[in-house]
Amino acid sequence: MSVFTKFGWVKRNHILTQRGNNFLQAPWAGGVVLIACVVVAMLLANLPATAEWYHHLLHMELGITIGGKLFPTAMNLEKFVNDGLMVVFFFTVGLEIRREMSDGALSTPKKAILPVVAAIGGMLMPALIYASFNGGTIVANGWGIPTATDIAFAIGIMSLLGDRVPISLKVFLTALAVADDLGAIIVIALFYGETPNFLFLGIAVLIMIGIYIMRRMGEFRIMAYLIPACVVWILFYYSGVHATLSGVVMAMLIPTKPRYSRSYYLHKADIIENGIKSADKIENEHEAEETRMYYMRRMTQISNGAQGMSHRMEHLLMPYVNFIIMPIFALVNAGVHIPSAEYFNIFEYSPELGSIGMGIFFGLVVGKPLGISLFSYLAVKLGIAERPAGATWKMLIAVACLGGIGFTMSIFVDNLAFDKATHQEFIDMGKIAILIASTTAALLGSLIIMLEAKSEAKH
């Protein structure tokens, strides 16, 4: 290989790596990967060559055999993803909520009131619409399915729309989605858990109290929090309270305050800079390089210590959540076996069964924007909140339509709402309705935003 050929290969490789990094950092990238995984999951579940293998894989038993017993008990691949990997997802959600409550859009009552009120409306209205179709039927327990908003998809779609959406509304939707996630977590905890084992739950609470005391005493080592977090997850798993909630609770206990103050960091940075410069005066090149590396490692340690642990963990985990955990969740949960075209008839209704599809579809597509817009309007008119700066009511309604993108959280609640052993078909029909409704909400919201932006540009 000639030097020029080799250089060309290196240059192309560098360009591909750069493009890959740019893709991973794009706000919409996670949504694109999720959509691709949904398509793959649907194909795997329905193609004759892969359907049996796919469903066998999902129910493959996982765990560690100890003395002839499996640990954790009743653990298969699907459950490992939904009760294990999703703990990390809920942990990052908890870190986001904590950040917004600490110094973000939910940090003061004045900032928080509008997105919180809007989120409440965006949960109540879909639940009421679902109940209007399914109240008193055997599928009534699914009312929580259309109450959730998928923050990654909603923010991703909005980022694709660029400057058509005012910055204030982007902040509003982000804060609303975070508040909505908190509401979904409360709904799961209160209405979709089993009767708890209070002994295990009590031990978990005692451990969390110990972690809180440890944090107050100034503990900043990550492992001091991660090891108890694993124990708390196991206790939640066996207590009957959904295991993923342990991730949220633990996220709230992670320190947000950095170990080192800004002045301490700047002081140490000056010393390290002088140390690196002093290495240039060392005649022995090997010794000089070792000295530089020492000071560079110290700079990394000091820089990490100058950031809150919560911020560092969120930044560290987010790529893994967006591009590994969430795609795996989609591959495992979006693979709905469709025995006939009737599964796509989400508008079918009967007095005995109601209609899961209609409840979810109209809950997300109509209930979400209606609840968000109506409650926002009332909050502003009553003088308890202010309309986002530079945003018209039409644009706010358009952005509220994106709140109807349920996907991840909605599918998660759908898995909890019905018994897999007896009503798997309800779960599958719910997933199809979620996919159709989320797609409709994304297209509808995008179209209205573009039309409204075009109309505003003319005036």
ABEGO torsion letter per residue (X at the ends): XBAAAAAAAAAAAAAAAAAAAAAAABAAAAAAAAAAAAAAAAAAAABAAAAAAAAAAAABBBEBBBGGBBOBBGBBAAAAAAAAAAAAAAAAAAAAAAAAAAABAAABAAAAAAAAAAAAAAAAAAAAAAAAAABGBAAAAAAAAAABBBAAAAAAAAAAAEAABBAAAAAAAAAAAAAAAAAAAAAAAAAABBBBBAAAAAAAAAAAAAAAAAAAAGBABAAAAAAAAAAAAAAAAAAGBBAAAAAAAAAAABBABBABBAAAAAAAAAAAAAAAAAAAABABAAAAAAAAAAAAAAAAAAAAAABBAAAAAAAAAAAAAAAAAAAAAAAAAABBBBABAAAABAABBBAAAEBAAAAAAAAAAAAAAAAAAAAAAAAAAAGABBBBBGBBAAAAAAAAAAAABAEAAAAAAAAAABBAAAAAAAAAAAAAAAAAAAAAAAAAAAAAAAAAAAAAAAX
